[in-house]
Amino acid sequence: MAESSSLLGTFLTLPLDLARALAESAQALAALPATLERTLRDTNLLIDEAREQLVTLSAQVGRMTEQLDKMVAITDGLVDGARSIAAVAGEAERQIGSTGQHLAATNRTLEQIVRLAEPLDRLGKRLGDGLQRLTGRGGGE
């Protein structure tokens, strides 16, 4: 019998439970439009904020692109300057090499002049000594 009273209790509470569930579902359905409206409003606010952030990001990207363009122009100028410096350095090296060759040629010419001048110097001294002896103006008298 305990089993049949328990079964009878279940049958009696089942309609009440079903009625409560239906009432809760009806309340949830009644609240659904307001909830959906709130959710849509929040979603629209988030979309507006995201659009503002995209506008800000777009402006930042534009400024960064301008800065990168300026940096590229400066870098190109530096590269061109480095090429010019390299060309000037190459010309300077060539001139230094040429100057070294000119100095070597000048040294050879000076050596030749010295070799020619030494006999002339000795000849001049002999002629001077001879003239002094002829004129009697010797260094010892």
C-alpha positions as a Python dict, from the first residue, in 0.01 Angstrom:
ca = {
    (1, 'M'): (0, 0, 0),
    (2, 'A'): (282, 234, 66),
    (3, 'E'): (368, 197, -291),
    (4, 'S'): (22, 287, -413),
    (5, 'S'): (1, 595, -189),
    (6, 'S'): (334, 710, -319),
    (7, 'L'): (214, 661, -673),
    (8, 'L'): (-107, 847, -594),
    (9, 'G'): (96, 1133, -442),
    (10, 'T'): (303, 1153, -755),
    (11, 'F'): (-7, 1173, -974),
    (12, 'L'): (-150, 1447, -759),
    (13, 'T'): (168, 1657, -753),
    (14, 'L'): (242, 1603, -1119),
    (15, 'P'): (-24, 1846, -1244),
    (16, 'L'): (87, 2104, -988),
    (17, 'D'): (449, 2064, -1095),
    (18, 'L'): (343, 2087, -1457),
    (19, 'A'): (139, 2401, -1386),
    (20, 'R'): (435, 2560, -1205),
    (21, 'A'): (669, 2475, -1494),
    (22, 'L'): (420, 2622, -1741),
    (23, 'A'): (387, 2940, -1530),
    (24, 'E'): (765, 2979, -1510),
    (25, 'S'): (791, 2922, -1886),
    (26, 'A'): (520, 3181, -1947),
    (27, 'Q'): (703, 3431, -1725),
    (28, 'A'): (1029, 3361, -1908),
    (29, 'L'): (853, 3405, -2243),
    (30, 'A'): (699, 3731, -2121),
    (31, 'A'): (1042, 3858, -2010),
    (32, 'L'): (1209, 3743, -2332),
    (33, 'P'): (1133, 4055, -2545),
    (34, 'A'): (1272, 4287, -2277),
    (35, 'T'): (1580, 4066, -2240),
    (36, 'L'): (1628, 4057, -2617),
    (37, 'E'): (1588, 4435, -2636),
    (38, 'R'): (1848, 4485, -2362),
    (39, 'T'): (2085, 4241, -2531),
    (40, 'L'): (2042, 4417, -2869),
    (41, 'R'): (2100, 4757, -2708),
    (42, 'D'): (2418, 4631, -2536),
    (43, 'T'): (2532, 4471, -2861),
    (44, 'N'): (2473, 4796, -3053),
    (45, 'L'): (2672, 4989, -2792),
    (46, 'L'): (2958, 4742, -2824),
    (47, 'I'): (2944, 4771, -3204),
    (48, 'D'): (2955, 5152, -3179),
    (49, 'E'): (3257, 5136, -2945),
    (50, 'A'): (3428, 4892, -3181),
    (51, 'R'): (3365, 5131, -3474),
    (52, 'E'): (3517, 5420, -3277),
    (53, 'Q'): (3819, 5207, -3194),
    (54, 'L'): (3854, 5110, -3561),
    (55, 'V'): (3847, 5478, -3661),
    (56, 'T'): (4117, 5553, -3402),
    (57, 'L'): (4325, 5256, -3515),
    (58, 'S'): (4285, 5360, -3878),
    (59, 'A'): (4412, 5709, -3796),
    (60, 'Q'): (4708, 5561, -3606),
    (61, 'V'): (4790, 5332, -3897),
    (62, 'G'): (4777, 5633, -4130),
    (63, 'R'): (5019, 5827, -3909),
    (64, 'M'): (5249, 5525, -3881),
    (65, 'T'): (5247, 5487, -4260),
    (66, 'E'): (5341, 5854, -4300),
    (67, 'Q'): (5625, 5811, -4050),
    (68, 'L'): (5745, 5498, -4229),
    (69, 'D'): (5740, 5685, -4561),
    (70, 'K'): (5952, 5961, -4404),
    (71, 'M'): (6190, 5702, -4260),
    (72, 'V'): (6221, 5536, -4601),
    (73, 'A'): (6302, 5873, -4762),
    (74, 'I'): (6564, 5945, -4494),
    (75, 'T'): (6711, 5598, -4531),
    (76, 'D'): (6728, 5642, -4908),
    (77, 'G'): (6911, 5969, -4853),
    (78, 'L'): (7154, 5799, -4616),
    (79, 'V'): (7219, 5522, -4868),
    (80, 'D'): (7276, 5779, -5144),
    (81, 'G'): (7506, 5974, -4910),
    (82, 'A'): (7699, 5659, -4828),
    (83, 'R'): (7743, 5591, -5199),
    (84, 'S'): (7868, 5947, -5251),
    (85, 'I'): (8108, 5912, -4960),
    (86, 'A'): (8233, 5582, -5101),
    (87, 'A'): (8289, 5747, -5440),
    (88, 'V'): (8477, 6039, -5279),
    (89, 'A'): (8682, 5795, -5071),
    (90, 'G'): (8768, 5599, -5383),
    (91, 'E'): (8879, 5918, -5559),
    (92, 'A'): (9082, 6017, -5251),
    (93, 'E'): (9253, 5678, -5251),
    (94, 'R'): (9331, 5718, -5620),
    (95, 'Q'): (9472, 6066, -5557),
    (96, 'I'): (9677, 5938, -5262),
    (97, 'G'): (9817, 5665, -5483),
    (98, 'S'): (9889, 5918, -5756),
    (99, 'T'): (10053, 6153, -5503),
    (100, 'G'): (10273, 5868, -5384),
    (101, 'Q'): (10378, 5801, -5740),
    (102, 'H'): (10451, 6172, -5794),
    (103, 'L'): (10657, 6185, -5475),
    (104, 'A'): (10855, 5881, -5582),
    (105, 'A'): (10920, 6041, -5923),
    (106, 'T'): (11020, 6368, -5752),
    (107, 'N'): (11259, 6178, -5522),
    (108, 'R'): (11417, 6006, -5824),
    (109, 'T'): (11457, 6344, -5997),
    (110, 'L'): (11611, 6495, -5683),
    (111, 'E'): (11852, 6204, -5657),
    (112, 'Q'): (11956, 6263, -6018),
    (113, 'I'): (12003, 6635, -5949),
    (114, 'V'): (12215, 6556, -5642),
    (115, 'R'): (12425, 6310, -5843),
    (116, 'L'): (12478, 6580, -6108),
    (117, 'A'): (12540, 6853, -5852),
    (118, 'E'): (12807, 6662, -5655),
    (119, 'P'): (13061, 6654, -5940),
    (120, 'L'): (12978, 7018, -6019),
    (121, 'D'): (13034, 7105, -5653),
    (122, 'R'): (13368, 6924, -5653),
    (123, 'L'): (13464, 7096, -5979),
    (124, 'G'): (13368, 7434, -5835),
    (125, 'K'): (13582, 7371, -5528),
    (126, 'R'): (13879, 7270, -5744),
    (127, 'L'): (13837, 7577, -5962),
    (128, 'G'): (13812, 7796, -5652),
    (129, 'D'): (14123, 7635, -5502),
    (130, 'G'): (14306, 7677, -5833),
    (131, 'L'): (14208, 8043, -5857),
    (132, 'Q'): (14322, 8106, -5504),
    (133, 'R'): (14658, 7953, -5579),
    (134, 'L'): (14694, 8153, -5898),
    (135, 'T'): (14603, 8478, -5737),
    (136, 'G'): (14814, 8402, -5438),
    (137, 'R'): (14538, 8428, -5194),
    (138, 'G'): (14577, 8095, -5034),
    (139, 'G'): (14402, 8005, -4725),
    (140, 'G'): (14733, 7956, -4533),
    (141, 'E'): (14899, 8287, -4621),
}
